[in-house]
Amino acid sequence: MPAKTVLSGLSLILFIIILSYLACLGIEPGTLASIVKDYLEGKSVGILSLELIPVYKGTIKSSMYLVIIHNLTQEFSRGYSDIIFCKIISLPSKIAFKVPRKPIRVPNGTSYMHLEYLIIVKGIDKNVTGGKIVYVIPKKTVNEVEVKLELNKGNSLSKLFTGIVSPFSIGSYYTELVEVKRDNVKVKTGIELHSIPGIAVGYKVTAYTYLFFEGYHSDMYLDYIPPPNSVIWYSDGGKSTTSTGNYGPKYLVSHGSKYRLAFQVVYRLEKWKLVIGKEGITYWWYILVPDYFYASSGEAYEQVSCSECEGPPPSYATEIPASIGHYEEIKCGPGGDGVTSESWSIKVTFSYDQVTFSLKVHWYRHINNDYFYIVYYITEKYGDKLYWWYQDGDRTKYIVHFSWK
């Protein structure tokens, strides 16, 4: 058999294997063609495959769902999100789409610009709904992510879709951003600043410090949506929230005082609608996500006690020869999963048709891209050596203890 024929056969087999693999990822032929075109033009792109698994009270709930995906990626924000996916599909299943892969420098070397998406699912024949913010760093050309969507009871869509045939066939629907509003709110965190006699303690952030605060979406409503204080809201987990720039050091505690830290965060409220078919059937919903936090806004909001500071330093403590004026930046994060051990309730107040509303907002114990810095300087000497250490030796807890010796 001629070598050329063998190679052609192998190439065909390899091509079939690649197509089968991509089909398993949930990628559509049009998306694949677009990716190939971008590669030929020298663009750095990849594939993000999301396996969407709806879960209700611990059990996978297989059914037909309306799936809407908002692109929340800060880098591409025009001051609001974009909808990049809107279809009725059977879940669990995989969907895939093209994503950019932009190299960036981070403290530990080189990574890729993170991507962030809000995935909303709404049951068609079951009155359940759910959502989740997905944070992805596309380190590989093909990135596969499993997304478990915790469902809650919500408005039923089953009657609303009765009589509509293939409502999401090509050209039969469109989405529209109707309104965007912002408000500045104080969000309490679990970050603690501890001081002892002789030192002042504060914080420092950079333009690449991302804190994580909670995002929300509302239930869907037919034809008309009530004001934000009258809708049902669902938590979508933490969203990365950039600072307004480099700032610090800002000293907030001294002479032995100890406080938790709060920041002013700008939240963005978006009102969206989905219009289906010639009948113009319209569904409405809100999303509420943090935009950015003011780097200079850190404040000590609640006093705490501590049994470790001024006590015997542990074996993993850092020893510093004491000298007045000595300054140090202590790195906290990246890392730490889930919310802080305590959740803090605050009011998110928007002037919206002269209506205000309140939600619980959590700070998620996770910081990415650049570190959050707890800083100190020595104002007076109370010993020959100063010791500092992380709570439990873990810098993802954002608590630093001090002691003289």
Secondary structure as UniProt FT lines:
FT   HELIX           3..25
FT   HELIX           29..40
FT   TURN            41..42
FT   STRAND          45..56
FT   TURN            57..58
FT   STRAND          59..60
FT   STRAND          63..71
FT   HELIX           74..76
FT   STRAND          82..91
FT   STRAND          93..100
FT   STRAND          103..106
FT   TURN            107..108
FT   STRAND          109..112
FT   STRAND          115..123
FT   STRAND          128..136
FT   STRAND          142..150
FT   STRAND          152..153
FT   TURN            158..163
FT   TURN            167..168
FT   TURN            170..171
FT   STRAND          173..194
FT   TURN            197..198
FT   STRAND          199..205
FT   TURN            207..208
FT   STRAND          209..218
FT   STRAND          221..222
FT   TURN            228..230
FT   STRAND          233..243
FT   STRAND          247..254
FT   TURN            255..256
FT   STRAND          258..276
FT   TURN            277..280
FT   STRAND          281..293
FT   HELIX           295..297
FT   STRAND          299..303
FT   TURN            309..310
FT   TURN            315..316
FT   STRAND          318..321
FT   TURN            324..325
FT   STRAND          327..332
FT   STRAND          345..346
FT   TURN            353..354
FT   STRAND          359..360
FT   STRAND          363..369
FT   STRAND          372..378
FT   STRAND          385..390
FT   HELIX           391..393
FT   HELIX           395..397
FT   STRAND          400..404
//
